[in-house]
Amino acid sequence: MSKCIGTVIWGEHRQTYRGYIAMLVVIKPYRGRGLATELVTRSIKVMMESGCEEVSACPFQVLFALLRT
């Protein structure tokens, strides 16, 4: 059985070729092992391979405001 110990939520603005990391979580017992770094690294790689020229972090509040408009 596998267990989810972390996740990253990301997205792309395809018209501007920009990607963003919206949220990142690793549960406490697994922190400090480089898992968050790996999640971010893999996410950036996928975004760049799909055509993003720039990737940034996006605070959840900003993302929520963007989704509401």
MODELLER restraints for C-alpha pairs under 7 A, 6 or more apart:
rsr = mdl.restraints
at = mdl.atoms
rsr.add(forms.Gaussian(group=physical.xy_distance, feature=features.Distance(at['CA:5:A'], at['CA:26:A']), mean=5.75, stdev=0.5))
rsr.add(forms.Gaussian(group=physical.xy_distance, feature=features.Distance(at['CA:5:A'], at['CA:27:A']), mean=5.62, stdev=0.5))
rsr.add(forms.Gaussian(group=physical.xy_distance, feature=features.Distance(at['CA:6:A'], at['CA:25:A']), mean=5.22, stdev=0.5))
rsr.add(forms.Gaussian(group=physical.xy_distance, feature=features.Distance(at['CA:6:A'], at['CA:26:A']), mean=4.01, stdev=0.5))
rsr.add(forms.Gaussian(group=physical.xy_distance, feature=features.Distance(at['CA:6:A'], at['CA:27:A']), mean=6.17, stdev=0.5))
rsr.add(forms.Gaussian(group=physical.xy_distance, feature=features.Distance(at['CA:7:A'], at['CA:24:A']), mean=5.86, stdev=0.5))
rsr.add(forms.Gaussian(group=physical.xy_distance, feature=features.Distance(at['CA:7:A'], at['CA:25:A']), mean=5.39, stdev=0.5))
rsr.add(forms.Gaussian(group=physical.xy_distance, feature=features.Distance(at['CA:7:A'], at['CA:26:A']), mean=6.60, stdev=0.5))
rsr.add(forms.Gaussian(group=physical.xy_distance, feature=features.Distance(at['CA:8:A'], at['CA:23:A']), mean=5.62, stdev=0.5))
rsr.add(forms.Gaussian(group=physical.xy_distance, feature=features.Distance(at['CA:8:A'], at['CA:24:A']), mean=4.40, stdev=0.5))
rsr.add(forms.Gaussian(group=physical.xy_distance, feature=features.Distance(at['CA:8:A'], at['CA:25:A']), mean=6.47, stdev=0.5))
rsr.add(forms.Gaussian(group=physical.xy_distance, feature=features.Distance(at['CA:8:A'], at['CA:39:A']), mean=6.37, stdev=0.5))
rsr.add(forms.Gaussian(group=physical.xy_distance, feature=features.Distance(at['CA:9:A'], at['CA:21:A']), mean=6.15, stdev=0.5))
rsr.add(forms.Gaussian(group=physical.xy_distance, feature=features.Distance(at['CA:9:A'], at['CA:22:A']), mean=5.46, stdev=0.5))
rsr.add(forms.Gaussian(group=physical.xy_distance, feature=features.Distance(at['CA:9:A'], at['CA:23:A']), mean=5.09, stdev=0.5))
rsr.add(forms.Gaussian(group=physical.xy_distance, feature=features.Distance(at['CA:9:A'], at['CA:24:A']), mean=6.46, stdev=0.5))
rsr.add(forms.Gaussian(group=physical.xy_distance, feature=features.Distance(at['CA:10:A'], at['CA:20:A']), mean=5.58, stdev=0.5))
rsr.add(forms.Gaussian(group=physical.xy_distance, feature=features.Distance(at['CA:10:A'], at['CA:21:A']), mean=4.38, stdev=0.5))
rsr.add(forms.Gaussian(group=physical.xy_distance, feature=features.Distance(at['CA:10:A'], at['CA:22:A']), mean=5.29, stdev=0.5))
rsr.add(forms.Gaussian(group=physical.xy_distance, feature=features.Distance(at['CA:11:A'], at['CA:19:A']), mean=5.76, stdev=0.5))
rsr.add(forms.Gaussian(group=physical.xy_distance, feature=features.Distance(at['CA:11:A'], at['CA:20:A']), mean=5.55, stdev=0.5))
rsr.add(forms.Gaussian(group=physical.xy_distance, feature=features.Distance(at['CA:11:A'], at['CA:21:A']), mean=6.74, stdev=0.5))
rsr.add(forms.Gaussian(group=physical.xy_distance, feature=features.Distance(at['CA:12:A'], at['CA:18:A']), mean=5.84, stdev=0.5))
rsr.add(forms.Gaussian(group=physical.xy_distance, feature=features.Distance(at['CA:12:A'], at['CA:19:A']), mean=4.26, stdev=0.5))
rsr.add(forms.Gaussian(group=physical.xy_distance, feature=features.Distance(at['CA:12:A'], at['CA:20:A']), mean=6.26, stdev=0.5))
rsr.add(forms.Gaussian(group=physical.xy_distance, feature=features.Distance(at['CA:13:A'], at['CA:19:A']), mean=6.11, stdev=0.5))
rsr.add(forms.Gaussian(group=physical.xy_distance, feature=features.Distance(at['CA:17:A'], at['CA:51:A']), mean=6.31, stdev=0.5))
rsr.add(forms.Gaussian(group=physical.xy_distance, feature=features.Distance(at['CA:17:A'], at['CA:52:A']), mean=4.38, stdev=0.5))
rsr.add(forms.Gaussian(group=physical.xy_distance, feature=features.Distance(at['CA:17:A'], at['CA:53:A']), mean=5.53, stdev=0.5))
rsr.add(forms.Gaussian(group=physical.xy_distance, feature=features.Distance(at['CA:17:A'], at['CA:54:A']), mean=6.82, stdev=0.5))
rsr.add(forms.Gaussian(group=physical.xy_distance, feature=features.Distance(at['CA:18:A'], at['CA:52:A']), mean=5.01, stdev=0.5))
rsr.add(forms.Gaussian(group=physical.xy_distance, feature=features.Distance(at['CA:18:A'], at['CA:53:A']), mean=5.94, stdev=0.5))
rsr.add(forms.Gaussian(group=physical.xy_distance, feature=features.Distance(at['CA:18:A'], at['CA:54:A']), mean=4.85, stdev=0.5))
rsr.add(forms.Gaussian(group=physical.xy_distance, feature=features.Distance(at['CA:18:A'], at['CA:55:A']), mean=5.72, stdev=0.5))
rsr.add(forms.Gaussian(group=physical.xy_distance, feature=features.Distance(at['CA:19:A'], at['CA:47:A']), mean=6.26, stdev=0.5))
rsr.add(forms.Gaussian(group=physical.xy_distance, feature=features.Distance(at['CA:19:A'], at['CA:52:A']), mean=5.85, stdev=0.5))
rsr.add(forms.Gaussian(group=physical.xy_distance, feature=features.Distance(at['CA:19:A'], at['CA:54:A']), mean=6.10, stdev=0.5))
rsr.add(forms.Gaussian(group=physical.xy_distance, feature=features.Distance(at['CA:19:A'], at['CA:55:A']), mean=4.46, stdev=0.5))
rsr.add(forms.Gaussian(group=physical.xy_distance, feature=features.Distance(at['CA:19:A'], at['CA:56:A']), mean=6.44, stdev=0.5))
rsr.add(forms.Gaussian(group=physical.xy_distance, feature=features.Distance(at['CA:20:A'], at['CA:55:A']), mean=5.21, stdev=0.5))
rsr.add(forms.Gaussian(group=physical.xy_distance, feature=features.Distance(at['CA:20:A'], at['CA:56:A']), mean=4.76, stdev=0.5))
rsr.add(forms.Gaussian(group=physical.xy_distance, feature=features.Distance(at['CA:20:A'], at['CA:57:A']), mean=5.37, stdev=0.5))
rsr.add(forms.Gaussian(group=physical.xy_distance, feature=features.Distance(at['CA:20:A'], at['CA:58:A']), mean=6.00, stdev=0.5))
rsr.add(forms.Gaussian(group=physical.xy_distance, feature=features.Distance(at['CA:21:A'], at['CA:56:A']), mean=6.26, stdev=0.5))
rsr.add(forms.Gaussian(group=physical.xy_distance, feature=features.Distance(at['CA:21:A'], at['CA:57:A']), mean=4.66, stdev=0.5))
rsr.add(forms.Gaussian(group=physical.xy_distance, feature=features.Distance(at['CA:21:A'], at['CA:58:A']), mean=5.72, stdev=0.5))
rsr.add(forms.Gaussian(group=physical.xy_distance, feature=features.Distance(at['CA:22:A'], at['CA:57:A']), mean=6.26, stdev=0.5))
rsr.add(forms.Gaussian(group=physical.xy_distance, feature=features.Distance(at['CA:22:A'], at['CA:58:A']), mean=4.93, stdev=0.5))
rsr.add(forms.Gaussian(group=physical.xy_distance, feature=features.Distance(at['CA:22:A'], at['CA:59:A']), mean=6.13, stdev=0.5))
rsr.add(forms.Gaussian(group=physical.xy_distance, feature=features.Distance(at['CA:22:A'], at['CA:60:A']), mean=5.86, stdev=0.5))
rsr.add(forms.Gaussian(group=physical.xy_distance, feature=features.Distance(at['CA:22:A'], at['CA:63:A']), mean=6.73, stdev=0.5))
rsr.add(forms.Gaussian(group=physical.xy_distance, feature=features.Distance(at['CA:23:A'], at['CA:60:A']), mean=6.60, stdev=0.5))
rsr.add(forms.Gaussian(group=physical.xy_distance, feature=features.Distance(at['CA:26:A'], at['CA:36:A']), mean=6.54, stdev=0.5))
rsr.add(forms.Gaussian(group=physical.xy_distance, feature=features.Distance(at['CA:44:A'], at['CA:55:A']), mean=6.91, stdev=0.5))
